[in-house]
Amino acid sequence: MNTTATGTWQQDTAVRLAELRAEFPGFGIVADPGRPIWMAVKGDEIFIRASDALVLRQRLREITTR
């Protein structure tokens, strides 16, 4: 869900998720920005956890550009 504790919509989260999912189509990507936790998984091999979308993107780029 893309809402804050007050119920306001966090469009930035939805936009960031869409961008990450488009850039890394082989990964499942989810976020809970209220905690803040951003995660990406790929099969049983890769699990990445980050504090925000930018850190997650950086980590995904590091492992996919090897």
C-alpha positions in Angstrom: 0.0 0.0 0.0 1.4 3.4 -0.9 0.0 5.5 1.9 1.6 7.2 5.0 0.4 6.7 8.5 -1.9 9.7 8.0 -3.4 8.1 4.9 -1.9 10.5 2.4 -0.8 9.0 -0.9 2.9 8.5 -1.6 3.1 8.8 -5.3 6.9 8.9 -5.2 6.9 5.3 -3.9 4.7 4.1 -6.8 6.8 5.9 -9.3 10.1 4.6 -7.9 8.7 1.0 -7.9 7.5 1.3 -11.5 11.0 2.6 -12.5 12.8 -0.1 -10.7 10.5 -2.8 -12.1 11.0 -1.5 -15.6 14.8 -1.3 -15.2 15.1 -4.8 -13.6 12.4 -6.9 -15.1 13.8 -10.2 -13.8 13.4 -9.2 -10.2 10.4 -9.0 -7.8 10.6 -5.6 -6.2 8.5 -4.5 -3.2 8.6 -1.6 -0.8 7.3 -0.5 2.6 8.4 3.1 2.7 6.9 3.6 6.2 9.4 1.2 7.8 11.5 2.0 5.4 12.3 -1.3 3.6 12.9 -1.8 -0.1 13.5 -5.4 -1.3 14.4 -7.2 -4.5 14.4 -10.9 -5.1 15.3 -13.2 -8.0 14.5 -16.8 -7.6 16.3 -18.5 -4.7 19.6 -16.9 -5.5 19.3 -13.2 -4.8 17.7 -11.2 -2.0 18.6 -7.5 -1.6 17.3 -5.3 1.2 17.8 -1.5 1.2 16.6 1.5 3.1 15.4 3.4 0.0 14.9 3.1 -3.7 18.2 4.8 -4.6 20.2 2.4 -2.5 18.3 -0.6 -3.9 18.9 0.6 -7.5 22.6 1.0 -6.8 22.9 -2.5 -5.4 20.9 -4.0 -8.3 23.1 -2.2 -10.8 26.2 -3.6 -9.1 25.1 -7.2 -9.4 23.6 -6.9 -12.9 26.6 -5.2 -14.5 29.2 -7.7 -13.6 
